[in-house]
Structures are given as structure tokens and as C-alpha cells.
Amino acid sequence: MKNLKKSIQFIIKFRVIIIVTLAVLMGLAGYQTLNKLRIDNSLTIWFLEDDPSYKAYIDFQEKFGSDEIYIAMLPVENAISETEMQKLQALTEDIDALPYVNTSFSLAKAKYPIYANNTIRFDNLYNSERSEKGLKSLFSKLPNVTAQLVSENYKNLFFYIQLNPTPTIETQRKAILGEITTVINTHFEDYHLTGPPVLNEAYSKGIYKESLLFGVLTVLVITVLLLFLLPSKRYLFIALLSVAIPVSLLFGIISSMGFALNMISMLIPTILMVYSVSDAVHIINIYHKEGLRDASLSKVDLLTLAIRKSFTPCFYTTLTTFVGYFALYLSPLPAFKNMGIFTCIGLLLSFILVYAITIIGFSFMTLNFKNAKPLLSFKLMSQSRFVDWLNSFTSKYKSRIIIGFTSLLLFGLYSVTQVKIDTRSLDLLAEGEAKEDLRIVEKQLQGSSRLQLNISTVNGDVILSKEALKQLEQFQNKLQENPLITAPVSVVNIKSFLEKRSPVLFQSNVSETRIKNTLASVDNADNSFFKLFSEDMSTAGITLSLREMTTLELEQVLADVKQDFQSTFNTDKFQLKINGFAVVFAQLNHFILETQFKSFFAAFFVAFLCLLIFIRSLRTTLLVLIPNILPLAILAIVMSLLDIPLDVSTAMITPIMLGIAMDDTIHLVYKYRRSKTITGSPESRIDNAMHYTGSALFSTTIALVGGFLIIASSATPSVSDFGILCAVTVAIALITDIFYLPALLKAFDK
């Protein structure tokens, strides 16, 4: 007590120096944030650089071409008119001149094979000397290729821009998109642009706008709530500083260290501000209550008493919340690791600064506690009467409450098994031009991303034997029948085209050597957008188009492809490798599940130990822990009923909510345990605790729900779901704390 009092006196003595220091640090942090804060939603935030999946993806890009591809749909009057083709040719030349472009592909570049004099040569697929009827007839003989060049009604041209491999262009995405749109604009006034790079940049823009919006809304909502929740309007400035300073300093740290915001970390400011205000409200309410109770106390004595009574519960609430976020560090996803680490740093800053700021703020304040009133208040119900009703209700109906809530808990645990693990890629993007362009292009093209299948011989032989070609053709026919796969392109398409025009080429009496030599020359450099063979000819490639789909659908596609391969090829002689971003993206389900298990159980175990140390009774700890599992069980029920999956946003919800749900419980149990020195039953002690902490419980819950509802206002469906689920869980946590927890303690804590 004496040491605490000396510390408070020290802070008050040097308060001007502390204020100046904080002001300077905030200025530096603001400068760093404004000049260095950036947005990064690139692939590397989801996969470590040494992750096998990521390394395999980059190796594939180096060998077979990047799938960082822009797709431009160019509406025209007639796709095969000479005027449009001249514009397309000019666009092709300008795009190919850009340093970060690997190649482009369109009708201006596409070629088809012609067999003559025992050799294959290539001619332009489009030729202005051909009649329109002749062109359409030629196109119909290469349907899988031409379907990706012109729309069925010939009212749209498709233009593809393949960038260099991912690591070489990630930091330039924004500039690249700007330059490409400028080039396209000089040749075509009307166009729709999509593809992975466009969507990635749209994610980043959306994140930046919403992070600013969330910050402003959070400050406004918190200010309004505090006018209701604080016992006097004069506490408002102190509470707002407790919110603003830690967040400002944290962003200065993040910017200085070169880290960027992403879809996950954009939530840090709102979460941290809401958490900070919760602690501030608890401290302020205790300070005010003690001031009302004993008006004779000096300011230093009152501060000492308020901090002593608030420190232990606030320390443990910070600890459990810290554990919930730090558990994210166990995730295999770098985005979650960074979210966990930086939120933990923010929590520590908030915990330390909220006490320093309130001590300094109170030291300047002279307040008549009896006459102080909130600026805004609800007149509908007296809080004291409501707590009296609660205490009476939980005493009278404790058995029914326990049975009802326990039944709900068991049903919730079952519902956990019904929650899907699935990331819907379109739910990661807000409504806007990018999303609308994607829909328009996919309606015509039926696909906007690529998947590369590589079939190779186990012994390294050339993969152009008659047996291999026959199996390759059967395999591709099976792929063609899959409703989730569009327009597979491989040597099979070229062989089929040549076979129809020159049947003699592939008659049964033609030697295998001649077939190999003939087909070996079809991997033309001008058609490099479709990689047909590896350099040593031991591998044949099949390029598939896929529309934007969920990770569950991608998993199904990959499973179907593997099953079709195994049912077609002799796996002792041939092997399959599936490449492309879709393969990496499909693995998110595995990583999300791993995140849930590791993070939740780590958070649960450490939280249990914290409660046990705090409460010092195994029986009471177990009774307290049960109500904190119930909100998560109800969360599972809500997700199951509303078909909200665990995805990249909601994957971190359980460890976070476990930590936050315990906060109110700890404040309530702290007063309950402190009352052990008072003669009385558990029933009287919990009733007394409810009266003492009730206002703080309601205040912090309202602040938390308000903060998470701001996140729920996001235009990005996945982020909005996260906000809604968090708000519901926090509200349920309060209900369990004021009904289920008192009923359990009154019934079983003897």
C-alpha cells in the first residue's frame, strides 16, 4: 500500500514531464504512421517464405509462367473486324513493352498449327484476308482456345496480361495496375478488368478505407457511450486519452518496424480502443464509488484505494485477453501471427498507460462526487432495482437456470461439429467496381483464374508415346465434364485439331517416333501462355480455367482431378502435380483448422491456470470456467444456423472471445472472493458483488458490443460476419455472467 502510494505521488510530481514525453511520442508516432503506414494483402502475409506450399508455388511460376494474370474483357461491335484487331495489336505491343510483363495473350497473338511437307508450321489464328464465315469455322475447330479469346456472340475480346513471378512484383502492384489501366484506356474506352492482381489491389484499397472509417466511427461511438456510462462528463477526456494514446503509439511502432496493415490487422485499432475504454471505465467507476463512500479521503489516498481495488481484476482481464491474442502466434499463417503480436503489444501499452493517464487526469480534477451526474442517462429503469431483480431471480430459479443454460451449452458443443471451414473468396471483397467487373467477365468467360496440371513420366522419358497420348486424352475428357472446370487446354487440343485436318498424321500405322517428332514441335513460343510441355518433354501440361470459388469447392476440384488421374493413368508410370495459386488457397482450410485447435486450446489452458491462480480454488475455478465456454458454444450455434463458416477472418474468433468473455467474469469473481472475509453465504456474497460491479459490467459490455458492431458495418462480408459474431458473443458473455454464473455459485460453491 505504501509503495503504491509513493508511486502515485511520483507520477503526480512528474506529471508535466510525463505529459510532454507522451505528447512527443505521439507526434513521432503520428509522423511515422502518416509517412510509412502501408497496406499489404499479398500472398506472403498468408504463407511463410519457407513454407513448402509457397515455395512450390513460386517454383511453378518460374518454370511454367506466373498466374498473376490480368484479364481484360473489351466490349466491341464485332470481335473479328479488322478495325478492332488493329486496336488489339497496338495494345499488345504497348503491354509487351512494359518491364514487369512476362507475356500477353489475345486473338492478336494466337496461332494455330498447319501440317505440310512432313513439318508443322504456325499461322495466325486471325487473318484479315479470311472471310468472317471462314474465321468462325476455324475458331470452332479449337473451341477451348478460342472460347478464351472471343465471347460466343463475338461482342467481346479477351486480353490476358501475364506478369512476372509473384515475388518480383508484389511491392509494385498498385503502380502496375495504374500503368496497365492507363495503357488499356489509350486503345479501348470501354473495358472490364479483373484477375488476381486486380482483386488483390481492391482488397488493399478496401482495407485502407475501412480502417480509417472504423477508427473515426469507433471514437464517435465510444464518446457517445461514455456520456452514458461515466458517472460524470468530466471523466470523458481522461477516458478518451486512455483510448487514443496507446493506439497512436502502437501504430507508430508498427509503421517504424516496416509492417503493413492487412485484412486481419485492420481490426486492431477498433479492438484496442474498445478494450482500453473498458479498463478506463472500470477504474473510473471504482474511483467514483470510493469517492462517494468516503468523502474525507485525500486525492492521493482515493487514487491509491481505487488503483488497489482495480489493479488485480484489470491485470487478470488483461492477462486473459493477452493470452487469447498471443495464442494466434501459434497459427501457421503470418497474418495471424502479426495480429497476435501487435495486439498484445497494444494491450500492454493500454494497461500501463490507462493507469498513468487516469492518475494524472484525476490529479488535475476536483469533483463533487455527490452532485456529479452523467451528461446522458436512461430513465427507464433504475440500475440498482434491476440488480436487485437479478439477484432475486438467480436465487429463486437457480436450478432452472442451470438446467437451461447447461442444455444450451451441450447443444452448442454439438454445433461445433456442424460449423463449416470454408473461405468464400468473394466474401473477402466489398461490393464495387472490382467485384462487378469480376462477375461480368466470369459470366462470359466462366473463369478468371488458372490451374496448371503437370503429368510427367516417372522414369523421365518423353511423354509422347501413343499410350500416354491416349490416357492424356481420356483424362482431359473427364476434366471437361467437371462443371467447376472450364476450357482445359493441352497438347490434346492441338492433336485433335491436326487429326481433323490431316487424318493421315495419327493413323495406326504411323510410327510412334514420327508422332513424337510431330507433336514435339507444337509448343510454340507465341502460344507460351499455355505451357504444353516441359523443356525435356517429360511433362505435359494442362491449363484449366476456374471461376472464383470457395476453398471447399477448390478442395473438391482438386480431389476430382486426382481421382480422374488415378482412374485414367497407370500411377506406376505417370505422376501428377497440380500447380497454381488455387492449390495454395485451398490449403487455407487446413491452416484455419490448425489455427483454431492450437490457438483455442493454448488460450483455454493458460486462461484456466490464470483463473486458478486468481481464485485459488479448483472447485470455484471450474464453476467460473463453465459460463465462459457457453458464449463460444452459442457462437457455434449461431454460425451453424446462419451458415457462417470459419474463414480467414473468423478463424481467430474463439481464442479472442475466450479472453474477452472472461473479463467481466474476473471483475465479478474478484469482488465475490474479496467478500469471503464478510460473514455470509455464497448467495449473499455474489449478490453484493453484483451490486458493486454491475455498472462496470454493463458499461464495458455496451462499449465492446458497440465497437464490434462498427466492425459489423464493414462492406466486406467476411469482416462484417466477424464483427456480428463478436458482438453477439460479448452480449451472451454478459448474460451468462449475470444469470448462469451466479446460479452456479449459489448452488455449488459451498
RAMOVEN-V175690 format. One record per pair of residues at least 24 apart in sequence whose ideal C-beta (glycine too) atoms are under 6 Angstrom apart, sorted by the first residue. I is the first residue (numbers start at 1). J is the second residue. D is the distance in Angstrom with one decimal. If there is no record, write none. Layout:
I,J,D  I,J,D
//
This chain:
4,304,5.5  5,304,4.7  8,300,5.9  8,303,5.2  8,304,5.9  8,359,5.7  11,359,5.0  12,363,4.7  15,360,4.6  26,248,5.0  29,248,5.0  29,249,5.1  29,252,2.5  32,252,4.6  32,255,4.2  32,256,5.0  33,251,4.6  33,252,5.9  33,255,5.0  36,255,4.1  37,255,4.7  38,260,4.5  39,204,4.3  39,207,5.3  39,208,4.9  39,260,5.9  39,261,5.3  40,260,3.6  40,262,5.8  41,200,5.9  41,203,4.3  41,204,5.0  41,262,5.1  41,263,5.8  42,170,4.6  43,166,5.9  45,262,5.1  45,334,5.5  45,335,4.5  46,333,5.6  46,335,5.8  48,334,5.8  53,584,5.2  53,587,5.7  57,584,5.1  60,579,3.8  61,165,3.9  62,165,5.8  64,452,5.6  64,531,4.6  65,531,5.8  66,102,5.9  66,162,5.8  66,163,5.5  66,165,4.9  67,450,4.7  67,580,5.1  67,581,5.5  68,163,4.1  68,166,5.9  68,197,5.6  69,160,5.7  69,162,5.2  69,195,5.0  70,161,4.1  70,195,4.5  70,197,5.8  71,160,5.8  71,194,5.4  71,195,4.5  71,441,5.9  71,448,5.8  72,159,4.3  72,184,5.9  72,191,5.3  72,193,5.1  73,156,5.3  73,158,5.8  73,192,4.4  73,441,4.8  74,157,4.4  74,188,4.9  74,191,5.1  75,156,5.5  75,190,5.1  76,157,5.8  79,150,4.4  79,154,4.4  79,157,5.0  80,135,5.2  82,128,4.8  85,126,5.9  87,187,5.1  90,187,5.8  91,187,4.4  94,183,5.1  95,161,5.7  95,183,6.0  100,163,5.7  100,164,5.4  100,169,5.3  100,176,5.8  101,161,6.0  102,162,4.7  102,164,5.3  103,162,5.1  103,528,5.8  104,161,5.2  105,160,4.4  105,529,3.6  106,159,4.5  107,149,4.5  109,526,5.8  110,149,5.9  111,524,6.0  111,526,5.2  111,527,5.9  113,494,5.9  113,498,6.0  113,522,5.6  115,498,5.7  115,502,4.5  120,521,5.1  122,524,5.0  141,497,5.6  142,497,5.6  144,487,4.3  144,489,5.2  144,493,5.4  145,489,5.9  147,487,5.4  148,487,5.8  151,444,4.7  156,444,5.7  173,197,6.0  173,201,5.5  177,201,5.1  192,437,4.2  192,440,4.9  192,441,5.5  193,437,6.0  194,437,4.9  194,438,4.5  194,441,4.8  194,448,5.4  198,434,5.8  202,429,5.9  202,434,3.5  206,430,4.8  207,263,5.8  207,266,5.0  210,714,5.7  211,261,6.0  211,266,4.3  214,270,4.9  214,710,5.7  215,269,5.1  217,710,4.7  218,270,4.8  218,273,5.0  218,707,5.9  218,710,5.5  221,706,4.7  222,277,5.3  225,702,5.9  225,703,5.4  225,706,5.5  227,375,4.6  227,376,4.6  228,376,4.9  229,281,5.8  229,699,3.9  231,288,4.4  231,372,5.7  232,372,3.7  233,375,4.0  235,284,4.9  238,358,5.8  238,361,3.5  239,277,6.0  239,280,4.5  241,357,5.2  242,276,5.3  242,280,4.1  242,354,4.5  242,357,5.0  243,273,4.7  243,276,4.6  243,277,5.2  245,353,5.5  246,276,5.7  246,346,6.0  246,349,4.2  246,350,4.2  246,353,5.2  247,272,5.4  247,273,5.7  249,349,5.7  250,346,4.3  254,342,5.9  262,335,5.4  264,335,4.8  264,339,4.7  265,339,5.2  268,343,5.6  270,707,5.3  270,710,5.8  270,711,5.7  272,346,4.4  274,703,5.7  274,704,5.3  274,707,3.2  276,350,4.4  277,703,5.2  278,700,4.0  278,703,5.7  279,314,5.4  279,354,4.8  280,354,5.4  281,699,4.7  281,700,5.7  282,310,5.7  282,696,4.9  283,310,4.8  283,358,5.3  285,695,5.7  285,696,4.7  286,310,4.8  291,369,4.1  292,369,4.7  303,359,5.9  303,362,5.8  313,666,5.1  313,667,4.7  313,670,4.1  316,614,5.1  316,666,4.8  317,663,4.0  317,666,5.1  318,347,5.9  318,351,4.6  319,610,5.4  320,607,5.1  320,610,5.7  320,659,4.7  320,662,4.3  321,659,4.0  321,660,5.8  322,347,5.2  323,603,5.2  323,606,4.4  323,607,5.7  323,659,5.8  324,603,4.9  324,655,4.5  324,656,4.9  324,658,5.4  324,659,2.5  327,599,4.0  327,602,4.5  327,603,4.0  327,655,4.2  328,599,5.5  328,652,5.5  330,598,4.1  330,599,5.5  330,602,5.7  331,595,4.0  332,591,5.1  332,594,5.8  333,591,5.4  336,652,5.9  387,690,5.2  387,691,5.4  387,694,4.7  390,738,5.6  391,687,4.2  391,690,5.8  394,742,4.2  394,743,4.9  395,683,5.9  398,743,4.0  398,746,5.2  398,747,5.1  401,739,5.6  401,743,4.1  402,743,5.2  405,740,4.3  409,630,5.0  409,633,5.0  412,633,2.4  412,634,5.4  412,636,5.2  412,637,5.1  413,633,5.6  415,636,4.1  415,637,4.6  415,640,4.5  416,636,4.5  418,640,4.3  419,636,5.6  419,639,4.8  419,640,5.5  420,645,4.1  421,589,4.9  421,592,5.5  421,593,5.5  421,646,4.8  422,550,5.1  422,551,5.5  422,552,4.4  422,645,4.0  423,551,4.6  423,588,5.2  423,647,4.1  423,648,5.3  424,550,4.7  425,548,5.0  426,548,5.7  427,717,4.0  427,718,4.4  428,718,5.3  430,715,3.6  430,716,4.7  442,547,5.0  446,486,4.3  447,486,4.2  447,545,3.0  447,546,5.4  447,547,5.1  449,546,5.2  450,543,5.9  450,580,5.7  451,544,4.4  451,546,5.7  451,580,4.6  451,582,5.0  452,541,5.9  452,543,5.8  452,579,4.4  452,580,5.2  453,542,4.2  453,578,5.8  454,539,5.0  454,541,5.5  454,577,4.6  455,540,5.1  455,574,5.9  455,576,5.7  456,538,5.3  456,539,3.9  456,575,5.7  457,538,5.3  458,573,5.7  458,575,5.7  460,538,5.1  462,537,4.5  463,538,5.8  463,540,4.9  464,516,4.1  464,519,5.4  465,512,6.0  466,512,5.6  471,568,5.4  471,569,5.2  474,568,5.0  475,568,4.4  478,564,4.3  482,560,5.7  484,557,5.0  485,544,5.2  486,545,4.1  487,545,5.1  488,542,5.3  488,544,5.1  489,530,4.8  489,543,4.8  490,542,4.1  491,519,6.0  491,532,5.0  491,540,5.8  494,522,4.7  546,582,5.9  551,586,5.4  551,588,5.3  551,589,4.9  554,582,5.4  554,586,3.9  555,586,5.2  558,586,5.9  592,646,5.6  592,651,4.3  595,651,5.1  599,655,4.2  600,654,4.6  600,655,5.3  603,655,4.0  603,658,5.1  620,749,5.5  623,744,4.7  623,748,5.8  623,749,5.8  624,665,6.0  624,669,5.7  627,736,4.2  627,740,4.5  627,741,4.4  628,661,5.0  628,662,5.3  628,665,5.9  630,736,4.9  631,661,4.9  631,729,4.8  631,732,4.3  631,733,4.4  634,732,5.0  635,729,5.0  638,728,5.9  644,721,5.1  647,718,5.5  649,718,4.3  649,719,5.5  649,722,4.4  650,722,5.2  653,725,5.9  657,729,4.6  661,733,3.9  664,697,4.8  664,737,4.9  665,737,5.5  667,693,5.0  668,693,5.3  668,737,6.0  682,745,5.3  682,746,5.8  682,749,4.7  683,746,4.7  686,742,4.9  686,745,5.2  701,734,4.2  704,730,4.5  705,730,5.4  705,731,5.6
//
